[in-house]
Amino acid sequence: MTTVTPAGQRARNAELVRKLYDVLYREHRFDEAGRLFHGTYTDHDPLIPPGIVGPVRRFRTMAGDFPGLSAGIDHLVADNDRVMVFVTWTGRAREGEEDFRMHTAELYRTEDGRIAEHWNVVDRSVLAQHGVKGLEGDGTQPSAPGLAGPHTDTERANAELVLGAYREVFSEHRLDLADRYYHQDYRHHNMRTDQVPDGLEAFKAFFADNIAAFPDLVTTVDHIVAADDRVMVFVTWTGSLTGAWSGGGPSGLPLRMRTCDQFRIEDGKVAEHWEVVDYLALRQAGLPTP
């Protein structure tokens, strides 16, 4: 009997997810889907039909709307039986529209060497812009448990750091504690906009404006993975736009927004941050989107 080490499992699962994108979403070898997905495969994206054939059917539908549709992995973090990735989808749009380009975050749980479960965060504002139907609702998906399987002490400390930031800085609105969690010169990367500049002071100013707009803003970490110096999370942000903000006043509308955030931890603090945001939720709450 061969024993797979934690490092070996992570590498094997990372390769499985890379193969998924090569085989299905770049090379379109749909007949090979059966060897990639587990027989009990469950998809939590409400736009994807159930069963092993669901992802293929959804991709074919999207490719019909956006010829030449392809997907490439931008970032990947493999953590035991889970793999979380940032993905860029590109294709040709309808005549008179800009070409299709969308960012998503995808979380896969593996079992017995195949993909058994899938969650995602989708920037639905891009789909809405191109007239894609069926975007009603907030995209709520069942959460996975917290960290699972073996981790180093550093990985667990990094995960606790990120969870603490969401609890104290974002949910309790303690911006005065932000320097516990972020380096002064930390770098911010958004997959769609550079609206949030680098550095801790700019970070605090940006979120002070958001907290003023949403005085009841609360965050819930739905999923978390940690590997080496990286932590990635799926987060749900809720509140109501009842306050004033730098661009206007209250709409009174509710916010339920999902994001995926990746952090690089250095010397016990966040040194770098990447994110995928569902901007449709911001638009529905009455805020402009990039």
HUPEUR-V296444 format. One line per field, one symbol per residue. phi: phi as a letter, one per 40 degrees, with the letter a starting at -180 (. if undefined). psi: psi as a letter, one per 30 degrees, with the letter a starting at -180 (. if undefined). Layout:
phi->???
psi->???
This chain:
phi->.ccccdcccccccccccccdcccccbcfccccdccbbccbdbbccccbccgdcdcccccccccccbdgdabbccaabbbfcbbbbcbbbbacccdgbcdcabbbbbbbbbafgbcbaababbccccccdcgccgccgbgdbdccccdbgcacdcccccccdcccccccccccgcccccccbbcdbcbbbbcbabdcccgcccdccccccccccbcbdbbbccaabaafcbbbbbbbbbibcbbcbcbibcbgccbabbbbbbbbbbfgacbaababbcccccccchbcbc
psi->kkkkleeeeeeeeeeeeeeeeeeefefhiffgeffeklfgkkkgjffklllefeeeeeeeeefeeikgklkkkekkjkjcgkkklkkkkllkllkflllkjkklkkkkklkhglkflkllkkifeeeeeggklggllggkkklllakkaklleeeeeeeeeeeeeeeeeeefhiffgefffklehlkkkkfflgejllkeeeeeeefeeeeeeifgkkkkjekklkkbgkkklkkkklakiglklffaakfgllkjkklkkkkkkkhglkfkkllkkjfeeeeffgkll.
